Protein backbone atom coordinates (compact mmCIF):
# COMPACT_ATOMS: atom_id res chain seq x y z
CA UNK A 1 0.00 0.00 0.00
CA UNK A 2 2.88 2.36 0.86
CA UNK A 3 4.33 1.85 -2.63
CA UNK A 4 0.95 2.45 -4.25
CA UNK A 5 0.45 5.94 -2.78
CA UNK A 6 3.45 7.59 -4.55
CA UNK A 7 2.41 5.92 -7.81
CA UNK A 8 -1.13 7.28 -7.50
CA UNK A 9 0.22 10.74 -6.65
CA UNK A 10 2.51 10.73 -9.66
CA UNK A 11 -0.32 9.58 -11.91
CA UNK A 12 -2.58 12.36 -10.60
CA UNK A 13 0.10 14.99 -11.28
CA UNK A 14 0.70 13.62 -14.79
CA UNK A 15 -3.03 13.64 -15.50
CA UNK A 16 -3.35 17.23 -14.28
CA UNK A 17 -0.39 18.38 -16.41
CA UNK A 18 -1.82 16.64 -19.48
CA UNK A 19 -5.21 18.29 -18.95
CA UNK A 20 -3.51 21.66 -18.51
CA UNK A 21 -1.57 21.20 -21.77
CA UNK A 22 -4.77 20.25 -23.59
CA UNK A 23 -6.38 23.46 -22.28
CA UNK A 24 -3.53 25.71 -23.39
CA UNK A 25 -4.59 28.14 -26.15
CA UNK A 26 -2.77 27.13 -29.33
CA UNK A 27 -2.76 27.64 -33.07
CA UNK A 28 -1.14 29.76 -35.79
CA UNK A 29 0.27 33.27 -35.61
CA UNK A 30 0.80 35.87 -38.34
CA UNK A 31 3.02 38.80 -37.31
CA UNK A 32 3.60 41.67 -39.76
CA UNK A 33 6.17 44.43 -39.22
CA UNK A 34 6.88 47.66 -41.10
CA UNK A 35 10.55 46.73 -41.50
CA UNK A 36 12.59 43.88 -42.95
CA UNK A 37 13.12 40.95 -40.59
CA UNK A 38 15.55 38.97 -42.76
CA UNK A 39 18.00 41.17 -44.69
CA UNK A 40 21.53 42.50 -44.91
CA UNK A 41 23.06 44.48 -42.07
CA UNK A 42 22.99 47.82 -43.89
CA UNK A 43 19.27 47.51 -44.62
CA UNK A 44 18.44 46.54 -41.06
CA UNK A 45 20.58 49.33 -39.57
CA UNK A 46 18.90 52.01 -41.67
CA UNK A 47 15.38 50.73 -41.01
CA UNK A 48 15.95 50.35 -37.28
CA UNK A 49 15.92 54.12 -36.85
CA UNK A 50 13.35 55.01 -39.54
CA UNK A 51 10.88 52.11 -39.88
CA UNK A 52 9.29 49.38 -37.79
CA UNK A 53 6.83 51.73 -36.09
CA UNK A 54 3.81 49.53 -36.87
CA UNK A 55 3.06 45.90 -36.05
CA UNK A 56 0.06 43.69 -36.78
CA UNK A 57 -0.49 40.32 -35.16
CA UNK A 58 -3.26 37.82 -35.84
CA UNK A 59 -3.91 34.58 -33.96
CA UNK A 60 -5.95 31.62 -35.21
CA UNK A 61 -6.90 29.22 -32.42
CA UNK A 62 -7.02 25.50 -33.17
CA UNK A 63 -7.66 24.54 -29.57
CA UNK A 64 -7.47 25.49 -25.92
CA UNK A 65 -9.44 27.68 -23.54
CA UNK A 66 -9.01 30.77 -21.40
CA UNK A 67 -11.02 31.77 -18.31
CA UNK A 68 -13.19 28.71 -18.89
CA UNK A 69 -14.10 29.73 -22.45
CA UNK A 70 -13.28 27.47 -25.40
CA UNK A 71 -11.27 29.40 -28.02
CA UNK A 72 -11.04 26.72 -30.73
CA UNK A 73 -12.06 28.07 -34.12
CA UNK A 74 -11.79 31.73 -33.08
CA UNK A 75 -9.43 34.45 -34.29
CA UNK A 76 -8.20 37.72 -32.83
CA UNK A 77 -5.87 40.46 -34.08
CA UNK A 78 -3.88 43.33 -32.63
CA UNK A 79 -2.60 46.44 -34.42
CA UNK A 80 0.04 48.49 -32.60
CA UNK A 81 1.93 51.72 -33.22
CA UNK A 82 4.97 53.22 -31.51
CA UNK A 83 7.51 56.00 -31.87
CA UNK A 84 10.22 53.29 -31.86
CA UNK A 85 10.88 50.07 -33.80
CA UNK A 86 8.37 47.46 -32.60
CA UNK A 87 10.47 44.62 -34.02
CA UNK A 88 12.93 45.27 -31.20
CA UNK A 89 12.31 43.06 -28.18
CA UNK A 90 12.22 45.80 -25.52
CA UNK A 91 9.98 48.33 -27.32
CA UNK A 92 6.37 48.83 -26.20
CA UNK A 93 3.49 50.24 -28.22
CA UNK A 94 2.00 53.66 -27.54
CA UNK A 95 -1.42 52.83 -29.00
CA UNK A 96 -3.19 49.64 -30.03
CA UNK A 97 -6.47 48.31 -31.44
CA UNK A 98 -7.81 44.83 -30.69
CA UNK A 99 -9.89 43.28 -33.47
CA UNK A 100 -12.48 40.89 -32.06
CA UNK A 101 -14.40 38.40 -34.23
CA UNK A 102 -17.89 39.35 -35.31
CA UNK A 103 -19.02 35.71 -35.22
CA UNK A 104 -18.10 35.31 -31.51
CA UNK A 105 -20.41 35.90 -28.54
CA UNK A 106 -19.70 38.41 -25.77
CA UNK A 107 -18.14 35.80 -23.46
CA UNK A 108 -15.75 34.68 -26.19
CA UNK A 109 -14.77 38.26 -27.04
CA UNK A 110 -14.14 39.02 -23.37
CA UNK A 111 -11.97 35.89 -23.08
CA UNK A 112 -9.98 36.77 -26.20
CA UNK A 113 -9.36 40.30 -24.97
CA UNK A 114 -8.36 39.05 -21.51
CA UNK A 115 -6.03 36.44 -23.04
CA UNK A 116 -4.24 39.11 -25.09
CA UNK A 117 -3.78 41.39 -22.09
CA UNK A 118 -2.45 38.55 -19.93
CA UNK A 119 -0.15 37.20 -22.66
CA UNK A 120 1.37 40.47 -23.89
CA UNK A 121 3.06 42.57 -21.19
CA UNK A 122 3.82 45.30 -23.76
CA UNK A 123 0.10 46.17 -23.87
CA UNK A 124 0.14 47.59 -20.35
CA UNK A 125 1.60 50.93 -21.45
CA UNK A 126 -0.55 51.31 -24.58
CA UNK A 127 -3.71 53.30 -25.06
CA UNK A 128 -6.01 50.41 -25.97
CA UNK A 129 -9.15 50.44 -28.12
CA UNK A 130 -11.17 47.65 -29.72
CA UNK A 131 -13.21 46.97 -32.82
CA UNK A 132 -15.55 44.10 -33.74
CA UNK A 133 -15.12 42.94 -37.35
CA UNK A 134 -15.30 39.83 -39.56
CA UNK A 135 -11.88 38.14 -39.25
CA UNK A 136 -10.46 35.71 -41.81
CA UNK A 137 -7.09 33.96 -41.34
CA UNK A 138 -6.71 31.42 -44.14
CA UNK A 139 -4.20 29.42 -46.15
CA UNK A 140 -4.50 29.48 -49.94
CA UNK A 141 -2.61 27.84 -52.77
CA UNK A 142 -0.29 30.85 -52.93
CA UNK A 143 0.33 31.56 -49.23
CA UNK A 144 -1.47 32.94 -46.18
CA UNK A 145 -4.07 35.69 -46.02
CA UNK A 146 -5.62 37.71 -43.22
CA UNK A 147 -8.42 40.27 -43.31
CA UNK A 148 -10.20 42.26 -40.61
CA UNK A 149 -13.30 43.80 -42.14
CA UNK A 150 -12.43 46.76 -44.36
CA UNK A 151 -9.56 47.89 -42.14
CA UNK A 152 -6.88 45.26 -42.79
CA UNK A 153 -5.79 43.02 -45.65
CA UNK A 154 -2.57 40.96 -45.71
CA UNK A 155 -1.38 38.58 -48.43
CA UNK A 156 1.89 36.67 -48.00
CA UNK A 157 4.05 35.27 -50.80
CA UNK A 158 3.88 31.63 -51.82
CA UNK A 159 5.54 29.29 -49.35
CA UNK A 160 6.08 26.75 -52.12
CA UNK A 161 8.42 29.01 -54.14
CA UNK A 162 11.00 29.94 -51.52
CA UNK A 163 14.15 31.78 -52.48
CA UNK A 164 17.28 31.84 -50.39
CA UNK A 165 18.57 35.22 -49.24
CA UNK A 166 21.56 36.93 -50.79
CA UNK A 167 25.07 37.05 -49.44
CA UNK A 168 25.28 38.61 -45.99
CA UNK A 169 21.54 38.43 -45.31
CA UNK A 170 20.41 36.95 -42.02
CA UNK A 171 17.60 36.87 -39.46
CA UNK A 172 17.75 39.94 -37.20
CA UNK A 173 14.58 39.66 -35.13
CA UNK A 174 12.29 37.11 -33.48
CA UNK A 175 8.50 37.16 -33.06
CA UNK A 176 7.33 39.51 -30.32
CA UNK A 177 4.82 36.85 -29.31
CA UNK A 178 5.99 33.64 -27.65
CA UNK A 179 6.05 30.92 -30.27
CA UNK A 180 7.34 27.41 -30.87
CA UNK A 181 8.62 27.20 -34.43
CA UNK A 182 8.54 30.21 -36.76
CA UNK A 183 9.75 31.34 -40.15
CA UNK A 184 9.91 34.51 -42.24
CA UNK A 185 7.59 35.05 -45.21
CA UNK A 186 7.35 37.78 -47.82
CA UNK A 187 4.66 40.41 -47.49
CA UNK A 188 3.27 40.26 -51.01
CA UNK A 189 0.74 42.98 -50.31
CA UNK A 190 -0.76 44.48 -47.18
CA UNK A 191 -3.07 47.41 -46.59
CA UNK A 192 -4.03 48.85 -43.21
CA UNK A 193 -6.40 51.79 -42.79
CA UNK A 194 -7.38 52.34 -39.15
CA UNK A 195 -9.13 55.62 -38.26
CA UNK A 196 -8.86 54.87 -34.54
CA UNK A 197 -5.08 55.22 -34.87
CA UNK A 198 -5.17 57.69 -37.78
CA UNK A 199 -3.02 55.14 -39.56
CA UNK A 200 -2.63 54.24 -43.22
CA UNK A 201 0.05 51.61 -43.80
CA UNK A 202 0.76 49.88 -47.11
CA UNK A 203 3.56 47.38 -47.75
CA UNK A 204 4.69 45.00 -50.50
CA UNK A 205 7.75 42.96 -51.40
CA UNK A 206 9.37 42.96 -47.96
CA UNK A 207 10.40 39.96 -45.86
CA UNK A 208 8.50 41.47 -42.99
CA UNK A 209 6.18 38.64 -41.91
CA UNK A 210 6.61 36.00 -39.23
CA UNK A 211 4.54 32.82 -39.45
CA UNK A 212 4.56 30.79 -36.25
CA UNK A 213 2.92 28.16 -34.11
CA UNK A 214 1.96 29.11 -30.55
CA UNK A 215 0.84 27.19 -27.49
CA UNK A 216 1.92 23.71 -28.64
CA UNK A 217 4.00 21.64 -26.21
CA UNK A 218 7.58 22.16 -27.35
CA UNK A 219 11.02 21.71 -25.78
CA UNK A 220 12.18 25.00 -27.36
CA UNK A 221 10.69 28.46 -27.84
CA UNK A 222 11.08 30.75 -30.85
CA UNK A 223 12.87 28.14 -32.95
CA UNK A 224 13.61 29.52 -36.44
CA UNK A 225 12.88 27.35 -39.47
CA UNK A 226 14.96 28.30 -42.50
CA UNK A 227 13.63 28.86 -46.00
CA UNK A 228 15.08 25.50 -47.06
CA UNK A 229 13.23 23.75 -44.24
CA UNK A 230 10.03 25.58 -45.04
CA UNK A 231 10.09 24.46 -48.68
CA UNK A 232 10.00 20.89 -47.43
CA UNK A 233 7.58 19.18 -45.03
CA UNK A 234 7.72 22.09 -42.54
CA UNK A 235 5.23 24.14 -44.56
CA UNK A 236 2.47 21.98 -43.10
CA UNK A 237 3.18 23.37 -39.63
CA UNK A 238 1.44 26.70 -40.23
N, C-alpha and C positions, 0 to 999 in steps of 0.2 A: 504493500500500500504506500509505503514511504517513497518508493521509486516511481510510483504512478503519479503522485502529486506534481513533481517537477515537469513530467512529460505533459500532463494536462495543462499546466501553466504555460509552457512553451507553445503548445498547440493553440491556446487561447490568444496569445500574443501574436502568433503568426496569422491567425484568422483575422484578428483586428487590423493588422498591417495590410493584409490583402484587401480587406473591405475598404480601407482608407485609400489605397492606391486605385481601386476601382472607382472611387468617388471623386478622384482628383480631376478637375477640369482639364481637358486635353483636346488637341486638334491641330489645325494648321494656322500659320501666321504669315501675313504679308506685311512687310515694313518698308515704306518708301521714304527716301530722303531727298533733299534738294541739293545733293552733292554726290560725287562719285565715291563709291565704297571700295572698288577694286580698280586701281589705276597706278600710274607712275608717281614718283615722289614729288615732282614739280607740280603736277596737276593737283595733287592732294594738298600740298602746302599753300597753293594760291587759293583754293576753294575753302580751306579751313578758316580763313579770315574774312571771306566775302560771301560764301554760300552756306548751305546746311541749316538755314534758319527755320525750315519747315519740316515736319515729319508726320506721316500718316501711317497708322497701324490698323490692321483689320484681323480679327480672330474668327475662325470658323470652328465651332465646337462639335466634336464627334462623340463626346461622352463626358461624364462627370457631372457634379452638382456643386452648388454653393449656397450656403444658408438654407439648406434643405430643398432647394429648387433645382430640378433637373435642367441642365443647359444643353443637352444633346440636340443637335439640329439647329441651334441658334447661332447668330452672328452678332458681332458688335465692332465698332470702329472708333478710333480716336484720332483727331487732327490737332496738332500742336504747333505753336509758333514761339519763337524766342529771339532775343537779340544776339544770341551766340549760336554756335554750331551744334545742333541737336544730335549729330552723329557721335559727338564726344561723350564719353561715359559719364562725366561728372556734371554735365549741363542740364538744367531744369527748364521747363517751358514757362513762359510768362502767361500764356492764355491757351485754352484748349476747348474743344467741342467733342462731346460724346455723341455718337450716332447709335441710337437704339432701334431695334428691328420693329417695323410696323406690324408684323404678323405675330408678335409676342404679346402676352397679357401683362398687366401692371406688375404682378409678382415677379415675372421673369425679367422685366426691364429693371426693376429695383435690384434684383440679384446680380444682373450683368453690371450695372453701375457700381454696386458695392464691391464686386469682384475686381473691377478695374482699379478702384481706389485703394483696395487692400493689396493689390499685386504690384502697383506702380508708385513707389515712394516719390517720384519726381512730380506727381500730380498735386502734392500737398501745397506747393507754392504757386500753383497756377490759378488764374481766374477761370473757373469752370462753368461751361454752359452745356446744354444738351439739345438734341433734335431727334425726333422720331421720323424715320424714313424707311422705304423699302430697301433692304440690303441684299446684295447678290455677290457671293464669293464663289467663283466657279472655275473649273479647269476645262479648257477647250483643246481642240486639236493643235492649236498654235501656241498655247501657253496658259497663263492664269489671268483672270479678269476679276475686278471688283468694282461695284457701283454702289453709291449711296444716294438714292433718289436722283435729283437733278444737280446735286452739289458736287459729286465726286465720280470720276471715271478713271480707271487704271487698267492698262493692257500691257502685259509683260511679253517679252520676246519668246519665241519658240524654245522650249527646253530640249527639243530633239535635234537642233542645229547649233550646238555649242561651238564656240570658237575660243581657242586659248588666247590669253592676253599676250601683249607684246613684251619685248625685252624690258626688264626693270619694273614691270607692273606687278603689284602684289595686293593682298587684302590689308586694309588699314583700319577697319572698324569691325565691331561685332554688333549683333542685334541689341537694341536697348532693352528688349524684353527677354526674360529668361527663356532659353530654348534648349532643345536637345541637339539635333543636327540641323544645320542651316547651310544655305548656299547663296550666291549672288546671281541675280537675273538682270536682264536688260529691261529698262523702262521703255517699251516701244512707244507708248503714248499715254500721258496722264493729264487730266484737267481737273482742277479744283477751283470752285467758286463758292466761297463761304462768306455771306454778308455779316454773320455774327462776328467774324474776325477781320472783316474788311479785307479779305484775302482773295487774290486771283493768282493761281500758281499753275503753270503749264510746263511740262517736261517731255523730252523725247530723246532716244538714243543714248541715254546714260546708263552705266551699270550702277544703278542707285537703288536697287530693290533687294531686300533680303526675303527669302522664302525659308520657312522653318517649321519644325514640329515643336509643340509645347505640351507639357504635362505628362508625357509618356515616361514610364519608368526607364531610367537610363543611367549607366555608371558615370557618364560624363555630361557636362553642360556646355552649351555653345561650341559644339564640335563642327568645324568647317568641312564641308564636302566640296572638293574641287570640281571644276568644270568637266574634267575627264571622268570623274566618278558619276557626276550627274547625268552624263550622256549614256551611262550604262543603266543597270537595274535601280540605281538610287532615285531615279526620277519618279518612281512609284511611291516614294515616301511622302510627297507633298500633295 
